[in-house]
Amino acid sequence: MLVFLSVAFLVYGSMHLYALSKVWLALPHSIGLGLSLVLFGLVMTFSPLILWQIAKQNWHGITVALSWVTYVWMGFLFLFFCIAMVFDLGFVLALLLGFRWPFSEASALLTVGALALLVMGYGFFEAGQLRVENVRVATAKLPQWAGRVTIAQISDLHLGVMHGDKFLERIMARLRELQPDIVVATGDILDGQGDDLDELASRFHAYKAPKGAYAIIGNHEYYAGLDNSLRFLKGAGFAVLRGQWAAAGGVVFVGVDDPSVGTQAREIGADTLKFLDSRQNDSFIILLKHQPMVDGSAPFDLQLSGHTHGGQIFPFGLITQLTYHVHTGLTQFADGQRLYLSRGAGTWGPPIRVLAPPEITLITIERENK
């Protein structure tokens, strides 16, 4: 974690240095401007760490305000950085080809800033456009009596300071429309701020899927505190699967913790693994695993994952594909196993999405005759 944080703040600090150097070059130089830019860059670089410390004090009002300032700025900075890099590439190409570059430092700064604001505005809009992705899976392993079963997958809501009552009500309204047999939550339902979420849990609990609701632990449940997260998920009506299995609607669900929780907790329990080995030929097994890391030796037919948000803000989606070697949506492997990777419904950090719209997934498991 220390190495990860060090790299993260080094990258974030470098983005500030790059962006604020553009401001320095575009404006008349002065000691006051230089000191202001340095101070602003340092404060905003470490603002997520400052926010984390304030959230631990349970100062709710200050936490909410600072969260919006910190994460909206983070989104703007990332978009500014990407667009400015494109401008710099254009400048280099124009120089190499002998063309006249039409932008001064000041006009380039204004243009890049305006474009970043426009994309950010669209990002706020896209983040509110919740989609339902329909997936159908035919299998001979579904019992005759089951006919078919519908499963709603929700993932990466990040309930807390940035996403509260109104956001959750949109999720619950869509679930009521879909009327799935079973609801599964594949991690990061909570954010890491550790707010009092009892009222949100009661909203979840008011909706009862007829054949049950199951959840797993994601990395942000761990950041929010396992006890707090387990209390929330159980209060919301979920059975939390931690290396355990449950049968519902003619299928078998297995859930594992995110690797951030620790080596022992993330493994499938010995009793569960023994059960799966004995049932893998005649039961349709759905593995709930937060990160889309596929273990081909694990006995499952369909793995449901989240975590990546589909990149959330382009071009991060390209990075997540390179990291996990899978794309969002349904992937079928040569051995017949399948993975569905959800883009999730919420956001982490910047409350925007660009070319990665939020989703709830409705998975229909149907019987296929042999």
C-alpha distance (Angstrom), angle and dihedral (degrees) to the residues before:
residue distance angle dihedral
M1 . . .
L2 3.81 . .
V3 3.80 90.8 .
F4 3.81 91.2 46.8
L5 3.81 92.9 50.2
S6 3.80 91.8 46.2
V7 3.80 91.7 52.8
A8 3.82 92.1 43.0
F9 3.81 93.8 52.9
L10 3.81 91.3 43.1
V11 3.81 90.3 55.1
Y12 3.81 93.1 42.3
G13 3.79 91.4 47.7
S14 3.81 90.8 49.5
M15 3.80 90.3 53.1
H16 3.81 89.2 53.3
L17 3.81 90.9 48.4
Y18 3.80 91.0 51.2
A19 3.82 95.2 46.3
L20 3.79 96.6 42.9
S21 3.81 91.2 47.3
K22 3.81 85.7 61.5
V23 3.80 88.7 56.1
W24 3.81 91.1 47.8
L25 3.81 92.2 51.9
A26 3.81 93.3 46.4
L27 3.81 98.1 49.6
P28 3.82 132.2 58.8
H29 3.79 107.8 -85.6
S30 3.79 120.3 -113.0
I31 3.78 138.4 152.0
G32 3.79 89.7 -114.4
L33 3.79 92.7 53.8
G34 3.79 92.2 47.1
L35 3.81 93.7 49.9
S36 3.82 91.3 45.4
L37 3.80 92.3 52.0
V38 3.81 92.6 47.2
L39 3.81 92.5 48.8
F40 3.80 93.0 45.5
G41 3.80 91.5 47.6
L42 3.81 93.1 50.4
V43 3.81 94.4 46.6
M44 3.81 94.6 47.0
T45 3.80 93.7 43.4
F46 3.78 91.0 56.6
S47 3.82 96.5 33.0
P48 3.87 92.6 104.8
L49 3.82 88.4 56.7
I50 3.82 90.9 45.9
L51 3.81 89.2 49.0
W52 3.79 91.3 51.2
Q53 3.80 91.3 53.6
I54 3.82 92.7 47.7
A55 3.83 91.8 48.0
K56 3.82 89.0 55.4
Q57 3.82 88.3 60.9
N58 3.84 90.4 58.1
W59 3.81 92.4 -124.4
H60 3.78 92.7 154.2
G61 3.82 100.9 -179.4
I62 3.80 94.3 47.8
T63 3.81 90.8 43.8
V64 3.81 92.3 53.9
A65 3.82 93.7 47.8
L66 3.78 94.3 44.8
S67 3.82 91.5 45.6
W68 3.79 91.7 57.8
V69 3.81 92.9 45.8
T70 3.81 92.9 46.4
Y71 3.78 98.6 45.5
V72 3.80 99.0 37.8
W73 3.80 87.7 52.7
M74 3.82 89.7 47.4
G75 3.80 90.2 54.9
F76 3.78 93.5 46.4
L77 3.81 92.0 47.5
F78 3.79 92.9 51.4
L79 3.81 92.4 49.2
F80 3.81 91.3 44.8
F81 3.81 90.1 50.0
C82 3.82 93.8 50.6
I83 3.80 94.9 45.8
A84 3.81 92.8 44.3
M85 3.80 89.8 51.9
V86 3.81 89.1 55.0
F87 3.81 89.4 50.3
D88 3.81 91.0 49.8
L89 3.79 90.4 50.2
G90 3.80 89.3 50.9
F91 3.81 90.1 50.9
V92 3.83 91.7 51.7
L93 3.82 91.9 48.0
A94 3.81 91.4 48.4
L95 3.80 89.8 50.3
L96 3.80 92.5 49.6
L97 3.80 93.2 46.9
G98 3.78 94.2 44.6
F99 3.80 96.3 -115.2
R100 3.77 123.8 144.0
W101 3.82 112.2 -108.3
P102 3.82 106.5 -133.2
F103 3.82 98.2 -155.0
S104 3.78 128.8 83.4
E105 3.83 118.6 -154.4
A106 3.81 90.4 -98.8
S107 3.81 96.2 46.3
A108 3.82 91.3 45.2
L109 3.81 90.1 51.7
L110 3.80 91.9 50.8
T111 3.80 93.1 45.3
V112 3.80 94.5 48.1
G113 3.81 91.5 45.6
A114 3.80 92.2 49.7
L115 3.80 92.6 48.4
A116 3.81 90.8 48.8
L117 3.81 90.0 52.1
L118 3.81 91.5 48.9
V119 3.79 92.8 50.5
M120 3.79 89.9 45.7
G121 3.80 90.3 53.0
Y122 3.78 89.4 53.0
G123 3.81 88.9 46.6
F124 3.81 91.3 58.1
F125 3.81 88.6 50.9
E126 3.81 94.9 48.0
A127 3.80 92.0 48.0
G128 3.82 88.2 62.6
Q129 3.82 95.9 49.4
L130 3.80 100.1 94.0
R131 3.81 111.7 -167.7
V132 3.78 131.7 -162.7
E133 3.79 112.0 -136.7
N134 3.81 113.1 -159.3
V135 3.80 119.1 -149.5
R136 3.80 125.8 -179.3
V137 3.78 123.5 -162.6
A138 3.81 122.6 -175.5
T139 3.78 118.0 -158.2
A140 3.78 137.3 165.8
K141 3.82 88.2 -144.6
L142 3.80 94.2 75.5
P143 3.82 108.5 100.1
Q144 3.78 118.2 -111.3
W145 3.79 91.7 -119.1
A146 3.82 92.3 55.5
G147 3.80 95.2 61.1
R148 3.77 92.8 -177.6
V149 3.80 136.7 -21.3
T150 3.80 129.5 -151.4
I151 3.80 120.5 -147.3
A152 3.81 125.0 -170.6
Q153 3.79 112.5 -152.2
I154 3.78 116.9 -157.1
S155 3.78 120.0 -178.5
D156 3.80 142.8 169.5
L157 3.80 98.7 11.4
H158 3.82 91.4 152.9
L159 3.79 93.1 -156.5
G160 3.78 112.9 -165.8
V161 3.77 135.9 72.5
M162 3.82 97.7 -4.6
H163 3.81 99.3 33.9
G164 3.78 118.1 43.7
D165 3.80 142.6 138.9
K166 3.80 100.3 -25.6
F167 3.78 93.4 46.3
L168 3.80 93.2 48.1
E169 3.80 91.6 47.1
R170 3.82 89.6 58.8
I171 3.80 89.0 53.0
M172 3.79 93.3 47.7
A173 3.81 92.6 46.1
R174 3.79 90.1 54.8
L175 3.81 91.6 48.1
R176 3.79 89.9 52.1
E177 3.80 89.2 52.2
L178 3.80 93.5 49.0
Q179 3.83 95.4 44.1
P180 3.82 95.4 -161.0
D181 3.78 121.5 -168.5
I182 3.80 91.4 -130.1
V183 3.82 135.3 18.2
V184 3.79 121.4 -151.4
A185 3.81 125.6 -171.9
T186 3.79 112.9 -156.3
G187 3.79 100.6 -162.6
D188 3.80 143.4 -72.1
I189 3.78 92.3 64.7
L190 3.79 85.3 141.1
D191 3.77 127.7 48.1
G192 3.78 123.1 -134.5
Q193 3.81 98.8 -105.4
G194 3.80 94.9 92.4
D195 3.81 98.3 -138.7
D196 3.80 123.6 166.6
L197 3.79 101.5 -85.6
D198 3.82 101.5 172.4
E199 3.80 93.5 116.0
L200 3.80 91.9 50.7
A201 3.80 89.8 49.1
S202 3.81 90.3 53.4
R203 3.82 89.8 52.8
F204 3.78 89.4 55.1
H205 3.79 91.8 46.0
A206 3.81 91.4 53.8
Y207 3.81 88.3 68.7
K208 3.78 114.5 66.0
A209 3.78 121.3 -171.5
P210 3.81 106.9 -142.9
K211 3.81 95.4 -124.7
G212 3.77 99.9 35.1
A213 3.80 145.7 -86.7
Y214 3.80 125.9 -105.2
A215 3.79 132.3 -171.0
I216 3.79 140.7 -177.6
I217 3.78 134.7 -156.0
G218 3.81 117.4 -97.7
N219 3.77 127.3 -170.6
H220 3.81 93.3 -92.6
E221 3.80 92.1 53.5
Y222 3.77 84.7 57.5
Y223 3.82 92.0 48.5
A224 3.81 90.4 49.5
G225 3.81 89.9 52.6
L226 3.78 123.9 -88.8
D227 3.80 94.9 -118.9
N228 3.80 91.9 50.1
S229 3.80 92.1 45.6
L230 3.79 95.5 46.8
R231 3.79 90.3 48.6
F232 3.81 90.2 51.6
L233 3.81 95.8 46.7
K234 3.78 93.7 46.8
G235 3.81 90.5 45.2
A236 3.80 88.0 51.7
G237 3.81 89.8 57.7
F238 3.80 99.9 -102.7
A239 3.77 125.4 137.7
V240 3.80 102.2 -138.1
L241 3.80 113.2 -139.5
R242 3.80 112.4 -153.9
G243 3.78 105.7 174.7
Q244 3.80 87.2 -33.8
W245 3.80 138.7 113.2
A246 3.79 137.3 -134.4
A247 3.80 132.3 -175.6
A248 3.81 120.6 -138.6
G249 3.79 136.0 153.8
G250 3.79 93.2 1.7
V251 3.82 96.0 -55.7
V252 3.79 133.3 92.2
F253 3.80 120.7 -125.8
V254 3.80 122.5 -156.2
G255 3.78 121.7 -174.1
V256 3.80 132.2 -166.9
D257 3.79 133.5 -174.3
D258 3.77 122.5 -109.5
P259 3.83 112.7 -94.4
S260 3.83 89.4 -113.3
V261 3.81 88.7 73.7
G262 3.81 92.5 65.2
T263 3.77 142.0 -86.3
Q264 3.79 98.0 -83.2
A265 3.80 96.8 46.3
R266 3.79 96.1 47.4
E267 3.80 96.5 58.4
I268 3.78 125.2 91.8
G269 3.79 107.5 -105.5
A270 3.79 117.3 -105.4
D271 3.81 92.6 -117.7
T272 3.80 91.3 49.6
L273 3.80 92.7 47.4
K274 3.80 90.2 50.1
F275 3.80 89.3 50.3
L276 3.80 92.2 49.6
D277 3.79 92.8 48.9
S278 3.78 89.0 54.5
R279 3.81 94.3 46.8
Q280 3.80 105.2 34.7
N281 3.81 94.0 100.0
D282 3.80 96.6 53.1
S283 3.83 106.9 25.1
F284 3.78 129.2 70.0
I285 3.81 102.7 -127.1
I286 3.81 122.4 -158.7
L287 3.80 115.7 -164.8
L288 3.81 116.0 -154.0
K289 3.80 107.5 -154.0
H290 3.78 123.1 158.4
Q291 3.80 99.7 -146.1
P292 3.83 117.6 51.6
M293 3.78 95.0 -119.7
V294 3.80 108.8 137.1
D295 3.79 121.8 -149.9
G296 3.79 105.6 -163.4
S297 3.80 91.4 -162.4
A298 3.82 92.6 60.9
P299 3.81 112.6 96.5
F300 3.80 106.2 -119.8
D301 3.79 138.2 124.2
L302 3.81 99.7 -157.3
Q303 3.80 128.5 19.7
L304 3.81 118.5 -160.2
S305 3.80 116.3 -158.2
G306 3.80 142.9 160.2
H307 3.81 130.9 168.0
T308 3.82 99.7 113.8
H309 3.85 98.2 73.0
G310 3.80 85.6 -147.4
G311 3.80 84.3 -77.6
Q312 3.85 89.4 -59.3
I313 3.80 92.5 -138.4
F314 3.79 120.8 40.1
P315 3.02 127.3 -88.3
F316 3.83 92.0 27.4
G317 3.81 87.8 81.1
L318 3.80 88.9 69.7
I319 3.80 89.7 53.5
T320 3.82 93.6 50.2
Q321 3.81 90.3 50.6
L322 3.80 90.4 52.5
T323 3.81 90.6 46.9
Y324 3.80 99.3 48.1
H325 3.84 99.7 22.1
V326 3.81 92.2 -133.0
H327 3.77 134.4 93.7
T328 3.78 128.8 -135.6
G329 3.77 116.6 -85.5
L330 3.79 127.7 33.4
T331 3.79 121.6 -16.5
Q332 3.79 121.3 -175.9
F333 3.78 119.6 -158.4
A334 3.79 128.2 -149.6
D335 3.81 93.3 -106.2
G336 3.80 92.0 57.6
Q337 3.80 96.1 -101.8
R338 3.80 116.9 131.5
L339 3.80 135.6 -154.2
Y340 3.77 125.4 -159.8
L341 3.80 112.8 -163.9
S342 3.80 113.2 -165.1
R343 3.80 123.5 -151.9
G344 3.81 87.3 -142.5
A345 3.77 128.3 -132.0
G346 3.79 104.8 -104.6
T347 3.77 138.1 45.3
W348 3.77 135.8 -115.1
G349 3.78 119.2 -146.0
P350 3.82 109.0 -15.9
P351 3.84 108.5 43.6
I352 3.80 91.1 -132.9
R353 3.78 139.4 92.8
V354 3.79 126.3 -157.4
L355 3.83 118.4 -168.5
A356 3.81 90.2 -18.3
P357 3.83 107.2 87.0
P358 3.82 118.7 -165.4
E359 3.77 119.3 -103.1
I360 3.76 150.3 -169.1
T361 3.79 111.9 -155.9
L362 3.80 122.7 -141.3
I363 3.79 109.1 -161.1
T364 3.79 118.4 -168.3
I365 3.80 116.2 -161.7
E366 3.80 110.4 -161.4
R367 3.77 132.3 -176.3
E368 3.76 115.7 -106.2
N369 3.78 118.2 -160.7
K370 3.80 114.5 -125.8
